[in-house]
Amino acid sequence: MTETHSQPAGTAPVALVTGGGNGIGAALCGKLAAAGHRVVVVDIDPEATAMVAESCGGIPFEADVADPKQNHAMVAHALERFGRLDVAVLNAGVSSDQPPDLPLDLDRYRRVLGVNIDGLAFGIDAAAPELAHHGGRILVTASLAGLGPDQANPLYALTKSAAIGYVRAIAASLEQRGVSINALCPGFTDTAILGIAGRLIRKQRFPLLTPDEVAAAALTVLTTPGTGEAWTLVAGRPTQPFAFTPLPTTLMPDGTEARFRPFLSRAPKKEDTP
């Protein structure tokens, strides 16, 4: 890993990007730097991390996001070098290459869940306390596969569905701390994660997004007010929030809608305890 000199804390915003060593992550680092951010490039590949950091004037940090300690270490590194954290883009992701038939390959299963789900939860846990100091923002790179069934890669669809669900579920809690969180759900993008499916997609001349197009959409999401949303992006269409179908409401015995308060505003009284 290349050495970089420490930079004093300043007013310029600081962005941390996981999976920043290639593809969408590398494009994101470039776009964020061009928009005035000081960038921390995080990736498991030290050489790719160093190259992207050099290209965008950022600093590299090698980490496996499936490890909770390494998530906290990457945030600590950002604070040590720049003194603050304003944006966390949790972009690291892998495809399982698990065939749609059974049985499961347990090693592939654990790896894809470790990066795509654990890396998300651990990244939020590590970054949110520091983002709260500056009204920060979290962007999660999910996938269109998380909104509709991806029959060719069900394990990948599982992890991206979980990512979207977690973003929507945790948004209210983070908002109370002054932190917003959204997910970006791109369709097929011309990156290595397509694997062997990429050849078939290109043979059919199916339109692919470029990493730069996804990165540009990410900046749109990061600069648009709102939280707990999943933004879609497919070739030929602008990025936009996905309209989820409302859930059916629970009814009381008398036919009125039941109301549930997920966050109690007071400590339960003694008589509340069963």
Sequence and secondary structure as in RCSB ss.txt:
>XXXX:A:sequence
MTETHSQPAGTAPVALVTGGGNGIGAALCGKLAAAGHRVVVVDIDPEATAMVAESCGGIPFEADVADPKQNHAMV
AHALERFGRLDVAVLNAGVSSDQPPDLPLDLDRYRRVLGVNIDGLAFGIDAAAPELAHHGGRILVTASLAGLGPD
QANPLYALTKSAAIGYVRAIAASLEQRGVSINALCPGFTDTAILGIAGRLIRKQRFPLLTPDEVAAAALTVLTTP
GTGEAWTLVAGRPTQPFAFTPLPTTLMPDGTEARFRPFLSRAPKKEDTP
>XXXX:A:secstr
          SS EEEEETTTSHHHHHHHHHHHHTT EEEEEES HHHHHHHHHHHT EEEE  TTSHHHHHHHH
HHHHHHHS   EEEE         SSSS  HHHHHHHHIIIIIHHHHHHHHHHHHHGGGT EEEEE  GGGTS  
TT HHHHHHHHHHHHHHHHHHHHHHTTT EEEEEEE SBSSGGGTTHHHHHHHTT   B HHHHHHHHHHHHTS 
 SS EEEE TTS  EE         B TTS B    SS SS   GGG  
